[in-house]
Amino acid sequence: MINKIDPVIVALQEVDFKTNRVGTHFDFTKHPADRHCKSMKYNFDEIISRGNTFSVKYDGKKAYFGSADLIPMWVADMDFKTPPFITEAVKKRADQPIYGYSFRPDSYYNSLIEWFERKHGWEIKKEWILFTPGIVPALNMLVQTFTMPGNKVLVQPPVYHPFFSAIENNHRQLVNNPLTFKDGEYLIDFNDLAAKLSSGTKLVLFSNPHNPVGRAWNKEELKKLADLCVQNDVIVISDEIHCDLVLPGNKHISLTSVSEEIKDQVVTCISPSKTFNLAGMSTSSLVIQNDRLREKFELTIEQLHLDLGNLFGTVASIAAYTHGDTWLKQLLDYINGNVDFVEDFLKKRIPEVEMVRPEATYLIWMDFSGLRMDPEDLKFFLINMAKVGFNDGRTFGEGGEGFQRMNVACPRKIVEEALIRIEKAINDL
Ligand SMILES: Cc1ncc(COP(=O)(O)O)c(C=O)c1O
């Protein structure tokens, strides 16, 4: 079995970036942009070499894992092509060979506003939207803007690790409100949350949907959290970067939509970067409805001279928000298929390893505790014996021990190869 798939992996690692075509059944370069073609079938099975592209996920393997000989399924970007309506827009702009200072035009705001109304039923006003080069820089700037050194900032581990550094690097006090994990399900511990919000917490960093456990929080949960923040006068940064990546059968609800009162206390972080694979392009925004909070943050952005945006990121965002519906639908079906594949494979062939089925994101939170390995041994086993590169669960804080985060935004053959490697390595123990 391994031998049958190995050539694919060799291709993945070695195909020349310029020729990069392996196993494709459709050549987009010979086809006009698909914006009017609802029946266009995108090919997410295509394996594309990402080596030598300055990719953190691929070219940073050796530095991060100490080995380049593994399948990288860590950093949260996708191994799928950014869709052709985006690459064409970027190429068209690149053909005008002057790349001077740029601003975000009205067409940018309109495309974003219409996307959020269409997809999430959220009516955003243009004046609420502020540029930020990334959500992680924004988290840091928000912590600096809305709290003082020593103030308490709350997170819900296991959670996206830059939440911790945004607090600790800015010398604020980290307060953990760990999620509870029972019968395979992650929930918010509201009693603990209430106690911590009422004892001096100034700010909450909230992941909605939640990375890495994959929850798309429901209305009841969001309302409870919102009410507690309102009662205790606590500002919430709702990081909704994964909001478009809600898997079939689930729904994204914006925290700001659950009550009138919370609107004045929430900063929502959004970006087309995860949805359309544009993470290298600086395409993020903050939506701040409260004038006082927005003016305060605007000053921070202006002081750092970060308000102009990124030329190619703006062009890519307009194309994404304008033409992305069909592509996104197919992407989500494909990712859901990968999640089904992992679930089925684990049940049938690696029952020692369990997964928490994600409601959103292309990240699967995998429970390896059944292997009964010490966390360092588990890390060594996966990197050096199975030769797969996941994010170690401990990175995500309390509750992460024994878990690994697997990124399945890649062709299914690669997912299969990774699972076969784990199965074989377990059998070889
Ligand atoms: C919850 C969350 N927030 C933010 C980011 C990164 O945002 P940016 O690349 O805009 O800094 C990620 C990336 O994985 C994420 O999962």
PDBQT file of the ligand as one rigid body, heavy atoms in Angstrom, charges set to zero:
ROOT
HETATM    1  C1  LIG A 501      -7.927  31.711  15.191  1.00  0.00    +0.000 C 
HETATM    2  C2  LIG A 501      -6.854  32.306  14.315  1.00  0.00    +0.000 A 
HETATM    3  N1  LIG A 501      -6.620  33.626  14.351  1.00  0.00    +0.000 NA
HETATM    4  C3  LIG A 501      -5.682  34.201  13.577  1.00  0.00    +0.000 A 
HETATM    5  C4  LIG A 501      -4.905  33.444  12.711  1.00  0.00    +0.000 A 
HETATM    6  C5  LIG A 501      -3.847  34.099  11.882  1.00  0.00    +0.000 C 
HETATM    7  O1  LIG A 501      -4.235  35.338  11.429  1.00  0.00    +0.000 OA
HETATM    8  P1  LIG A 501      -3.259  36.261  10.576  1.00  0.00    +0.000 P 
HETATM    9  O2  LIG A 501      -2.546  35.373   9.601  1.00  0.00    +0.000 OA
HETATM   10  O3  LIG A 501      -4.191  37.215   9.917  1.00  0.00    +0.000 OA
HETATM   11  O4  LIG A 501      -2.333  36.927  11.532  1.00  0.00    +0.000 OA
HETATM   12  C6  LIG A 501      -5.120  32.076  12.645  1.00  0.00    +0.000 A 
HETATM   13  C7  LIG A 501      -4.283  31.235  11.769  1.00  0.00    +0.000 C 
HETATM   14  O5  LIG A 501      -4.234  30.041  11.878  1.00  0.00    +0.000 OA
HETATM   15  C8  LIG A 501      -6.114  31.492  13.458  1.00  0.00    +0.000 A 
HETATM   16  O6  LIG A 501      -6.370  30.183  13.423  1.00  0.00    +0.000 OA
ENDROOT
TORSDOF 0
